[in-house]
Amino acid sequence: MKLLIVDDEEHVREGVELSIDWRHYNINKIFMAENGLEALELVRQHHPELIICDMSMHIMDGSQFLEKLREEGWTCKVIVLSGYQQFRYTRATLLANGVDYLLKPFKISELDKAIQKACGQIQQEQKVWLKELSTNFRLNEVNHLVMEQRFSRLIEEEQVSKEELDTFLTTLGINPDHFYAVTFLPRNKDAVVKQYYNRDEQLFNYSVKNIVKELVESLGSWYMLQYEEFIIVFISSDYLLTDIEDTIHKLQDAWKRTLRLSTFSGFYKMSLTASRFQLALSEEKSMILNSYVFGHMKSGRKSTAMHFFIDKERVILEAVLVKNKHYLYKLVDSFEMELASYEAVSLRELQHYTIEINLLLVRIYIQLNNDSFHETMPLWLSQLEEWSSKLKQIFSDMLESINYSRLEISNLQSIASVKNYINDHMKEEITLAGLAEIFHFSPQYLAKKFKEEYGTTIMNYLTQIRMERACSLLDHTELSIQEVASESGFEELNYFGKVFKKYTGIAPSGYRKKYKM
């Protein structure tokens, strides 16, 4: 659970935070505000279940803050701290609205007792709420699933008769000659279902539908269906288009505030007939694809088309073969950091990378000849953090599913993997013992096989590619000698100079003067 402490005195806020064992009450996040205005913003952003609030504050006092909470429909439990002069007024007000109060100065035991009571009420209300949801949901589940399956069949057919769509929409209670359709893409559904619904997706869907009913019912007839990853809401209404748009915004805000669910939306801003619905659905999907993954433009680099994963097939396969989860995770983190540096990334662009990594995953599964695991990335993931987390999970599950004892990997292929690893990590500290641990060889065997295959020792090969890198940087860049040393894998400039002179017969500065074009 989340807690918000609101008081204009810092020592009071800190005292409340430090005086209670919050873990005992399953409170793992604590936010603080010094007035009601700040507190209201934190409530909107973080949705705390419990608030401890002073009444006498500047800018916006406790009474105004509580009134705002009621106006906006927040159901947080509130424990109010009150001075003696406001006690009678505060007590009457709070009792009328079903919240607890403490008179300043209060005892820690009194605060602890009030918190225990509030947390107990929160847990009890959650249990009752979930039970009601479960009961109501089961009554409508079968019929609704049949409708969704019928809808999927109709939409996926290339040619559907107007009569079939008319009949289907009429069954839903929608006028086939005059209706609106809105398409929503949930962005963080998996996280919400896991954290707040105990992984019960059916209860989550019922909660989504209840909010649609509350906000859309006044407009006219409506029906909500789920198709692929989307939520589609049909509305038959004689209200103005602006009213429909306003309701769409309110619906997204209510999902965000009540369920913590973020969504993208696409709305074909015209009244539809059944014959135009498939076109409208395609247009709405296109609108969603053009949405920004970060929600808005931000400062950063211009987005450029890139193939991040396909050209890394070899190193990814080698990492899988040697069960190097750390490298795979690091690769995913690098991709996330790359996209996060752009000023804007559309869902269409993120979907491009989803398709790219899925093609690569299929190619790797083929090379591994792994029949037990073929998972790929969902196409409509729209949050970068969730995208990265999902890919890491796929890599982790892949490594767990492989029967390494049955993989036929030649010594030549394994030693080539060592060489490729050195090429990719030449700037890092590399030792024979470290390589042996990564690739599951004894140091002696690895050293012997590497020299047999390439005619040189591992450390001589490392020095060779570092020197080649240094020569190239001296030839083609304006980097300082210190920067060249660092880019070539040397931390100490003096040592770099000695190794470079031994390798080329000339100091780095002399080499640059002699060979730089």
C-alpha positions, -999 to 999 in steps of 0.1 A, spaced: 0 0 0 9 37 -4 8 64 23 7 102 20 17 124 50 4 160 47 16 186 72 32 220 69 57 212 97 86 192 85 94 177 119 58 164 122 60 147 88 94 131 97 82 122 131 51 103 117 73 85 92 99 74 117 75 64 145 56 36 129 68 2 115 51 6 82 62 -28 69 39 -43 95 10 -27 77 22 -37 42 29 0 34 59 2 11 58 37 -4 55 69 16 50 104 0 50 137 18 34 172 11 35 204 31 0 217 20 -32 204 5 -24 216 -31 8 195 -32 -10 166 -16 -38 167 -42 -12 164 -70 5 134 -53 -29 117 -49 -36 121 -86 -1 108 -95 3 79 -70 -32 69 -57 -23 63 -20 -47 41 -1 -41 60 33 -36 97 40 -25 113 73 -34 150 71 -31 181 92 -60 205 92 -42 239 96 -20 245 66 -11 274 42 -22 276 5 -48 248 8 -58 237 43 -70 203 54 -107 210 50 -103 222 14 -81 193 6 -107 168 19 -134 185 0 -114 182 -32 -109 145 -25 -146 140 -22 -153 160 -54 -129 140 -74 -142 107 -61 -111 95 -42 -118 67 -17 -86 70 3 -88 64 41 -79 96 60 -65 101 95 -67 138 104 -44 156 128 -62 185 146 -51 212 170 -73 219 201 -89 251 187 -103 233 157 -111 201 175 -149 204 178 -154 215 143 -130 189 129 -145 161 149 -180 168 137 -168 171 101 -148 140 101 -173 118 119 -199 128 92 -175 116 65 -163 85 82 -126 92 88 -104 91 119 -89 121 138 -62 127 164 -59 157 186 -24 173 187 -2 165 205 -10 129 201 7 97 214 24 73 191 2 45 204 -29 65 194 -15 70 159 -6 33 156 -41 23 166 -57 46 141 -34 33 113 -43 -3 123 -80 5 121 -77 23 87 -56 -5 72 -80 -31 85 -109 -12 68 -89 -10 35 -82 -47 35 -118 -56 43 -132 -33 16 -108 -48 -9 -120 -83 0 -157 -73 -3 -150 -55 -36 -132 -85 -51 -159 -109 -40 -186 -87 -56 -167 -84 -88 -161 -121 -89 -198 -130 -84 -211 -105 -109 -185 -114 -135 -193 -151 -135 -229 -144 -144 -220 -126 -176 -188 -144 -186 -201 -171 -210 -223 -149 -231 -197 -122 -234 -170 -146 -245 -193 -159 -272 -198 -124 -285 -161 -117 -286 -154 -149 -305 -181 -141 -330 -167 -105 -334 -132 -118 -340 -144 -141 -368 -163 -113 -385 -134 -89 -384 -108 -113 -396 -129 -124 -426 -119 -105 -458 -154 -101 -470 -183 -98 -445 -218 -91 -457 -235 -60 -444 -264 -82 -432 -240 -102 -409 -226 -71 -393 -261 -56 -390 -273 -87 -372 -243 -88 -349 -245 -51 -339 -282 -54 -334 -276 -83 -310 -253 -61 -290 -280 -34 -288 -262 -11 -312 -280 7 -341 -261 -6 -372 -270 26 -391 -258 51 -366 -231 44 -340 -195 53 -329 -166 30 -322 -136 38 -301 -105 17 -299 -83 16 -268 -49 0 -263 -40 -8 -226 -4 1 -220 3 -15 -186 -24 -41 -183 0 -69 -173 15 -49 -144 -19 -38 -131 -34 -73 -132 -4 -87 -114 -1 -60 -87 -37 -51 -80 -58 -81 -91 -38 -111 -79 -32 -121 -116 -70 -125 -121 -75 -110 -156 -112 -117 -156 -118 -95 -126 -97 -68 -141 -117 -69 -173 -149 -66 -153 -136 -35 -135 -127 -19 -168 -163 -26 -181 -179 -12 -149 -162 22 -155 -173 22 -191 -209 15 -180 -207 44 -154 -195 70 -179 -210 59 -212 -245 47 -202 -259 82 -201 -250 87 -238 -272 59 -251 -267 22 -259 -232 8 -256 -212 -24 -257 -176 -32 -249 -156 -60 -266 -119 -71 -264 -102 -79 -297 -66 -90 -298 -49 -65 -274 -76 -38 -278 -107 -27 -260 -134 -16 -284 -164 4 -272 -195 8 -294 -218 37 -287 -252 44 -302 -260 80 -293 -277 112 -306 -253 133 -286 -229 157 -303 -195 145 -314 -179 168 -288 -198 150 -261 -186 116 -273 -150 129 -273 -153 144 -239 -166 110 -226 -136 93 -241 -112 115 -223 -131 111 -190 -130 73 -195 -93 73 -199 -88 95 -169 -111 73 -148 -92 41 -158 -60 59 -149 -72 72 -116 -92 42 -104 -74 12 -120 -39 27 -126 -44 17 -162 -28 39 -190 -42 36 -225 -37 49 -261 -69 56 -280 -80 59 -316 -113 75 -325 -128 78 -360 -146 110 -356 -177 102 -376 -210 84 -371 -206 49 -386 -227 24 -404 -219 -13 -403 -204 -13 -438 -178 13 -427 -168 -3 -394 -138 -23 -407 -123 8 -423 -129 28 -391 -112 1 -370 -81 1 -394 -79 39 -391 -81 38 -353 -53 13 -351 -32 36 -373 -39 65 -349 -27 44 -320 5 34 -339 13 70 -343 11 77 -305 43 85 -287 57 57 -265 69 83 -239 35 101 -240 49 133 -254 79 149 -271 109 154 -249 144 168 -253 168 143 -269 182 130 -302 162 127 -334 149 92 -339 166 74 -368 158 41 -383 182 14 -370 185 -23 -369 195 -29 -334 192 -67 -331 195 -84 -365 232 -76 -369 238 -90 -334 224 -125 -342 258 -141 -339 267 -127 -305 232 -134 -291 234 -170 -303 268 -173 -287 256 -158 -255 227 -184 -255 251 -212 -262 273 -204 -232 243 -194 -210 255 -159 -206 224 -142 -192 243 -112 -181 253 -103 -216 218 -108 -229 203 -85 -202 230 -59 -209 221 -59 -246 185 -53 -238 194 -25 -214 216 -9 -241 186 -10 -265 163 6 -239 188 34 -232 192 40 -269 155 45 -275 151 65 -242 177 90 -256 154 100 -285 131 130 -283 102 109 -296 95 73 -304 62 62 -319 45 29 -312 49 22 -349 87 25 -345 87 3 -313 66 -23 -332 93 -23 -359 118 -34 -333 93 -60 -320 91 -76 -354 129 -74 -358 136 -92 -325 109 -118 -332 125 -126 -366 158 -130 -348 143 -152 -320 128 -175 -346 162 -179 -364 178 -187 -331 152 -213 -322 158 -229 -356 196 -230 -350 191 -244 -315 167 -270 -328 147 -263 -297 112 -278 -300 101 -271 -264 102 -233 -264 93 -208 -292 80 -177 -274 81 -144 -292 74 -108 -282 37 -95 -282 33 -71 -311 13 -44 -292 36 -38 -262 36 0 -259 57 8 -228 95 6 -232 101 -7 -197 75 -35 -201 90 -42 -236 125 -47 -221 112 -67 -192 94 -91 -215 124 -96 -237 146 -104 -207 120 -129 -195 120 -146 -229 158 -148 -229 158 -162 -193 131 -188 -202 150 -198 -233 182 -205 -213 162 -226 -188 145 -246 -216 176 -256 -234 190 -291 -228 227 -281 -231 238 -317 -228 221 -325 -261 236 -295 -280 262 -305 -305 287 -276 -304 321 -283 -319 353 -271 -302 360 -249 -332 326 -231 -328 332 -227 -290 367 -213 -295 354 -189 -322 329 -177 -296 358 -168 -273 375 -148 -301 342 -130 -309 337 -122 -272 372 -107 -270 364 -86 -301 332 -73 -286 347 -66 -251 382 -54 -259 378 -22 -239 370 -42 -207 393 -61 -184 399 -95 -200 418 -124 -183 423 -160 -192 407 -171 -159 377 -148 -166 372 -162 -201 375 -198 -188 347 -191 -163 324 -175 -189 328 -203 -215 330 -232 -191 366 -244 -200 396 -249 -179 422 -221 -184 448 -246 -196 424 -262 -222 412 -228 -234 448 -214 -238 459 -245 -257 429 -247 -281 430 -209 -288 467 -211 -298 461 -242 -319 433 -225 -338 447 -190 -343 484 -194 -339 487 -169 -310 479 -167 -273 448 -151 -260 466 -121 -244 487 -115 -276 456 -115 -297 439 -90 -272 470 -68 -275 469 -70 -313 433 -59 -317 438 -32 -291 468 -18 -310 449 -20 -343 421 -1 -327 446 25 -314 462 30 -348 429 34 -365 418 61 -339 451 79 -343 448 79 -381 412 89 -384 401 109 -354 411 140 -334 409 122 -300 437 130 -275 463 103 -268 446 98 -234 412 92 -251 427 69 -276 443 48 -248 409 46 -230 390 37 -262 416 9 -268 412 -7 -234 441 10 -215 435 28 -183 471 41 -178 486 64 -204 522 54 -196 516 17 -200 497 24 -233 527 43 -246 551 15 -238 529 -12 -253 522 9 -284 559 17 -290 568 -20 -286 541 -30 -311 548 -3 -337 583 8 -330 572 44 -325 554 65 -298 517 73 -303 523 110 -309 550 102 -334 527 77 -352 500 103 -355 524 129 -370 538 103 -394 507 85 -407 477 108 -401 462 120 -434 
